Amino acid sequence: MRKLVMAVMTVAGLGLAVGCQDRSKVQQEKQDVAEAQRDVAQTRQRTEQEVAEARQEGQQELGEARQDVLEEQRDVVEAQQDQAKDQREAMGGSGTATAQTEEVKGTIQSASATSITLIVPDKNNQMMRFQVNQQVQVMKDDKPVALSDLKPGDEVRASYQMDPNGQKVLRGIDVKKESAQHPDKQKK
């Protein structure tokens, strides 16, 4: 019996030893999990801090960009004011610009209330587009006519000036006496 008791005690001792090892493994794993949780919390805190810093830097850069835009807008306004001043100075006492009037002969390709396009033979049949305003003088057979009386194919002599934006502004247009291209328009 003694041997039996000894055997039972040995088995019990082994069970306790194995149980202690398992407990020690569990405690180690708990420590590992707690350490991993601390690492995650620290990483989250660092990430949140980096995001906050990046957001702050972005806001600062946005503010600087807005300031740059405001300065550019001020520069544009100043340049426009200078240009307007120069234009006022370029105007004579009559209140009109002293721009040089040019003249060209051609055939009307299209005509509307706001623009006229001519084909100009002297310039290798180049098409020239002119802006039209209410001050344009339209003459046909030495008599004033309406702009709407102009038709594609009419041969004309046009005078124009360049405006400050580089557009050709029509000042006057004379329709040549009955065009050979329009026999139906000839006098009967």
SVG drawing of the C-alpha trace seen along z (x, -y; Angstrom):
<svg xmlns="http://www.w3.org/2000/svg" viewBox="-36 -118 42 120">
<polyline fill="none" stroke="black" stroke-width="0.4" points="0.0,0.0 2.8,-2.2 3.9,-1.9 0.5,-2.8 0.3,-5.9 3.7,-6.8 2.6,-6.4 -0.5,-8.5 1.5,-11.2 4.0,-11.1 1.2,-11.5 -0.4,-14.3 2.9,-16.1 3.4,-15.8 -0.1,-17.1 0.6,-20.1 3.9,-20.7 2.1,-20.6 -0.7,-22.8 1.8,-25.3 3.5,-25.4 0.1,-25.9 -0.7,-28.6 2.6,-30.2 2.0,-30.1 -1.5,-31.6 0.0,-34.4 2.7,-35.0 0.1,-35.1 -2.0,-37.6 1.1,-39.7 1.8,-39.5 -1.8,-40.6 -1.6,-43.5 1.7,-44.6 0.2,-44.3 -2.8,-46.4 -0.4,-49.1 1.5,-49.1 -1.8,-49.5 -2.9,-52.3 0.5,-54.1 0.4,-53.6 -3.2,-55.0 -2.2,-58.0 0.8,-58.7 -1.3,-58.3 -4.0,-60.7 -1.3,-63.2 0.2,-62.9 -3.2,-63.4 -3.9,-66.4 -0.5,-67.9 -1.1,-67.2 -4.5,-68.8 -3.0,-71.8 -0.3,-72.1 -2.9,-71.7 -5.0,-74.5 -1.9,-76.7 -1.0,-76.0 -4.6,-76.7 -4.5,-80.1 -1.2,-81.0 -2.7,-80.0 -5.7,-82.2 -3.5,-85.0 -1.5,-84.5 -4.8,-84.6 -5.9,-87.8 -2.5,-89.4 -2.8,-88.3 -6.3,-89.7 -5.1,-93.0 -2.3,-93.0 -4.9,-92.3 -7.1,-95.1 -4.1,-97.5 -3.1,-96.4 -6.7,-96.9 -6.8,-100.4 -3.5,-101.2 -4.8,-100.0 -8.0,-102.0 -5.9,-105.1 -3.7,-104.5 -6.8,-104.2 -8.2,-107.4 -4.9,-109.2 -4.9,-107.7 -8.3,-109.3 -8.3,-112.6 -10.4,-115.6 -13.3,-114.1 -13.6,-111.2 -12.6,-108.6 -9.5,-106.6 -6.8,-107.9 -6.4,-104.5 -5.6,-104.4 -8.4,-103.5 -7.6,-100.8 -9.4,-100.1 -9.9,-96.9 -11.8,-95.7 -13.5,-92.3 -16.6,-90.2 -19.1,-89.6 -19.0,-85.9 -21.5,-86.4 -23.2,-89.3 -25.1,-89.4 -26.2,-92.1 -22.9,-91.7 -20.3,-90.7 -19.3,-90.7 -16.9,-88.3 -15.2,-89.4 -13.1,-87.4 -10.2,-89.7 -8.6,-89.0 -5.6,-91.4 -4.7,-89.2 -4.7,-85.8 -8.5,-85.4 -8.0,-85.7 -11.2,-85.9 -11.4,-88.9 -14.0,-89.1 -15.2,-92.5 -17.2,-93.3 -20.2,-95.5 -21.7,-98.1 -24.5,-100.6 -22.2,-103.4 -21.2,-101.7 -22.1,-103.6 -23.5,-101.4 -23.7,-103.1 -25.0,-101.7 -25.1,-103.8 -24.1,-106.8 -27.2,-106.4 -27.4,-105.1 -28.9,-101.6 -29.5,-99.2 -26.9,-96.6 -29.5,-93.9 -29.4,-95.0 -25.9,-93.5 -25.9,-90.1 -23.2,-87.4 -21.5,-88.0 -21.8,-91.9 -18.5,-93.5 -17.6,-96.2 -15.0,-98.6 -14.7,-98.5 -13.0,-100.8 -12.1,-99.5 -10.1,-100.1 -8.5,-97.8 -10.0,-98.0 -7.9,-97.6 -8.7,-93.9 -7.2,-93.4 -10.6,-93.0 -11.4,-94.6 -14.3,-97.0 -16.1,-98.0 -16.5,-101.8 -18.0,-102.1 -18.8,-99.9 -19.6,-100.9 -21.3,-98.5 -19.8,-98.8 -22.1,-99.7 -24.0,-96.6 -21.7,-93.6 -21.1,-91.4 -21.6,-88.5 -25.3,-89.5 -26.9,-90.1 -30.3,-89.8 -29.5,-93.0 -28.6,-95.0 -30.8,-98.0 -33.6,-97.4"/>
</svg>
